[in-house]
Amino acid sequence: MVFKYIGFIFTLLWAYTFIRAQGIFGKKAGILFTIFISKISWITFIIACYYGIKNFSFYYALGGIAFSIIAVHLVFNKLATYIKDKINDDEKLLKIKTVAEYLIITLIVYYIFI
């Protein structure tokens, strides 16, 4: 039962991380990210919530969902603070973000068509 609950928490963390990551990207990468990754992550998150409610008590499922959402938000906030402290130049940070967005677009297109 413990392994099922750990799998439940891991699935929630995994799905909600991709849901939360959607807001980081700009319009170009955001559209592709929304269509191909975020929608599937929402479905995974909802199915995992249903699985948790069916297999565990309501309070354990609710606690796992709350833990996952809070943990992902804390990690994203700490990571944003760390990156802003390490890269003081906003222009350099924007260039890195743009390169990352185009890399993600390329990987999604490559994965779909090849």
Contacts in CASP RR format, 6 or more apart in sequence:
PFRMAT RR
TARGET T0000
AUTHOR 0000-0000-0000
METHOD contacts of the structure
MODEL  1
MVFKYIGFIFTLLWAYTFIRAQGIFGKKAGILFTIFISKISWITFIIACY
YGIKNFSFYYALGGIAFSIIAVHLVFNKLATYIKDKINDDEKLLKIKTVA
EYLIITLIVYYIFI
4 55 0 8 1.000
4 56 0 8 1.000
5 56 0 8 1.000
5 60 0 8 1.000
8 48 0 8 1.000
8 51 0 8 1.000
8 52 0 8 1.000
8 55 0 8 1.000
8 56 0 8 1.000
8 61 0 8 1.000
8 64 0 8 1.000
9 64 0 8 1.000
9 67 0 8 1.000
9 68 0 8 1.000
11 44 0 8 1.000
11 48 0 8 1.000
11 51 0 8 1.000
12 45 0 8 1.000
12 48 0 8 1.000
12 49 0 8 1.000
12 64 0 8 1.000
12 65 0 8 1.000
12 68 0 8 1.000
13 68 0 8 1.000
13 71 0 8 1.000
13 72 0 8 1.000
14 44 0 8 1.000
15 41 0 8 1.000
15 42 0 8 1.000
15 44 0 8 1.000
15 45 0 8 1.000
15 48 0 8 1.000
16 41 0 8 1.000
16 45 0 8 1.000
16 68 0 8 1.000
16 69 0 8 1.000
16 72 0 8 1.000
17 72 0 8 1.000
18 37 0 8 1.000
18 38 0 8 1.000
18 41 0 8 1.000
19 38 0 8 1.000
19 41 0 8 1.000
19 42 0 8 1.000
19 45 0 8 1.000
20 72 0 8 1.000
20 73 0 8 1.000
20 76 0 8 1.000
21 33 0 8 1.000
22 30 0 8 1.000
22 33 0 8 1.000
22 34 0 8 1.000
22 37 0 8 1.000
22 38 0 8 1.000
23 30 0 8 1.000
25 33 0 8 1.000
25 101 0 8 1.000
25 104 0 8 1.000
26 101 0 8 1.000
28 101 0 8 1.000
28 105 0 8 1.000
29 101 0 8 1.000
29 102 0 8 1.000
29 104 0 8 1.000
29 105 0 8 1.000
30 101 0 8 1.000
32 104 0 8 1.000
32 105 0 8 1.000
32 108 0 8 1.000
32 109 0 8 1.000
33 104 0 8 1.000
33 108 0 8 1.000
36 108 0 8 1.000
36 112 0 8 1.000
37 108 0 8 1.000
49 61 0 8 1.000
49 65 0 8 1.000
52 60 0 8 1.000
52 61 0 8 1.000
53 61 0 8 1.000
83 93 0 8 1.000
84 93 0 8 1.000
87 93 0 8 1.000
87 96 0 8 1.000
END
